[in-house]
């Protein structure tokens, strides 16, 4: 995942069309574990690596604090994502044959220059940083 949409989201839908991998779900999507704001599917988000220099959703978002850093979707953080899934923070896709699509099944690229302290603290991204 690497990016997370927070409760600061005003559900304006500016971010979703900008996502090159369709990783953003609106608040009415049945796969969205949030009740009143958009959600980034962690198993799909690539932080726009290979598509742009920074997450495009942030550039489109009009609300400071609505999109923040989250942990890389890599095997090293598999337990983090599993705990978030168990707590209901995330709704990670379940594959018919492979099961829960945690990073151990498929890692996602991430921007390595972002500090772990920024990710752990869910710091603002890009223009809001």
C-alpha angles and dihedrals in degrees: 000000000000093000127068132190113224135204087269086079113117093197093239093148094228093125104048098065089050095058109104092203100040092243096145121090125192122237093262096055111113090224092058111099091198119087103207111019142046123279135211114219102230094205090059106036115105097177084242090286105166091016106061141350092255137013106294093209090067093052089054097043115100094195124083112225095018094107120039139165121276131183121291114268093239136126090257089067098039091118091052092055093043091052090049090050091050091049093050094244090117133033102205116192119259114219116213093234106019098043123212108015097228119159090269086068097042128355122208128219118255140184103267094196092071109099120240089233089059090049094046092049094045090237123193116270132231118326092017095052 
